[in-house]
Amino acid sequence: MSLKDLSNAGTSTTMAIKGAACGIRPDLDEMSPDTAFDFSAAKDFLEENQAVTKETIKNVKDTKKLAK
């Protein structure tokens, strides 16, 4: 995500939630009918981050080999 993307980011109010800590979830009774979630970029985001994580793990392992 570039700075240009951030400058064009939308704004919203806080979402009504139920639960606490790890159990936080949307309060469906408080959500308006026009509430929506856009997960269209989720797959690309996941693949990008998995690749970065795999590369980081490889680099850590290589660094440990060099240290021995």
Backbone hydrogen bonds in HBPLUS format (Angstrom, degrees):
<---DONOR---> <-ACCEPTOR-->    atom                        ^
c    i                          cat <-CA-CA->   ^        H-A-AA   ^      H-
h    n   atom  resd res      DA  || num        DHA   H-A  angle D-A-AA Bond
n    s   type  num  typ     dist DA aas  dist angle  dist       angle   num
A0006-LEU N   A0002-SER O   3.16 MM   4  6.57 152.7  2.23 145.3 152.5     1
A0007-SER N   A0003-LEU O   2.95 MM   4  6.23 147.9  2.06 146.9 155.4     2
A0008-ASN N   A0005-ASP O   3.18 MM   3  5.27 140.7  2.34  97.7 108.8     3
A0009-ALA N   A0006-LEU O   3.18 MM   3  5.02 164.7  2.20 102.9 106.0     4
A0027-ASP N   A0016-ALA O   2.95 MM  11  5.48 161.6  1.98 133.4 130.0     5
A0018-LYS N   A0025-ARG O   2.86 MM   7  5.52 156.8  1.92 160.3 167.6     6
A0025-ARG N   A0018-LYS O   3.08 MM   7  5.52 150.5  2.17 154.2 159.2     7
A0023-GLY N   A0020-ALA O   2.86 MM   3  5.23 145.8  1.97 142.7 138.2     8
A0030-GLU N   A0027-ASP O   2.97 MM   3  5.51 143.6  2.10 115.0 124.8     9
A0035-THR N   A0032-SER O   3.03 MM   3  5.49 165.9  2.05 121.8 123.4    10
A0042-ALA N   A0039-PHE O   3.05 MM   3  5.13 163.2  2.08 110.7 115.7    11
A0045-PHE N   A0041-ALA O   2.97 MM   4  6.12 162.1  2.00 155.3 161.1    12
A0046-LEU N   A0042-ALA O   2.86 MM   4  6.06 162.8  1.89 154.3 158.4    13
A0047-GLU N   A0043-LYS O   2.97 MM   4  6.18 168.3  1.98 153.3 156.3    14
A0048-GLU N   A0044-ASP O   2.92 MM   4  6.05 160.9  1.96 150.2 155.7    15
A0049-ASN N   A0045-PHE O   3.00 MM   4  6.18 164.2  2.02 151.0 155.0    16
A0050-GLN N   A0046-LEU O   2.83 MM   4  6.00 151.5  1.91 151.8 160.2    17
A0051-ALA N   A0047-GLU O   3.06 MM   4  6.19 156.2  2.12 144.4 150.1    18
A0052-VAL N   A0048-GLU O   3.10 MM   4  6.40 156.9  2.16 145.3 151.5    19
A0053-THR N   A0049-ASN O   2.93 MM   4  6.05 158.5  1.98 143.7 149.8    20
A0054-LYS N   A0050-GLN O   2.90 MM   4  6.11 162.7  1.93 150.7 154.9    21
A0055-GLU N   A0051-ALA O   3.00 MM   4  6.19 157.7  2.05 147.0 153.1    22
A0056-THR N   A0052-VAL O   2.90 MM   4  6.11 154.1  1.97 147.8 155.2    23
A0057-ILE N   A0053-THR O   2.92 MM   4  6.17 162.0  1.96 154.2 158.4    24
A0058-LYS N   A0054-LYS O   2.99 MM   4  6.18 158.7  2.03 145.3 151.3    25
A0059-ASN N   A0055-GLU O   2.94 MM   4  6.18 157.8  1.98 147.3 153.2    26
A0060-VAL N   A0056-THR O   2.94 MM   4  6.21 155.3  2.01 150.8 157.3    27
A0061-LYS N   A0057-ILE O   2.97 MM   4  6.21 164.5  1.99 152.7 156.7    28
A0062-ASP N   A0058-LYS O   2.89 MM   4  6.13 159.9  1.93 151.0 156.9    29
A0063-THR N   A0059-ASN O   2.88 MM   4  6.05 154.0  1.95 144.8 152.1    30
A0064-LYS N   A0060-VAL O   2.93 MM   4  6.21 155.3  1.99 150.0 156.5    31
A0065-LYS N   A0061-LYS O   3.02 MM   4  6.31 150.6  2.11 146.3 154.1    32
A0066-LEU N   A0062-ASP O   3.05 MM   4  6.33 154.6  2.12 146.7 153.1    33
A0067-ALA N   A0063-THR O   3.03 MM   4  6.25 141.6  2.18 143.2 153.6    34
A0068-LYS N   A0065-LYS O   3.29 MM   3  5.49 145.6  2.41 100.4 109.6    35
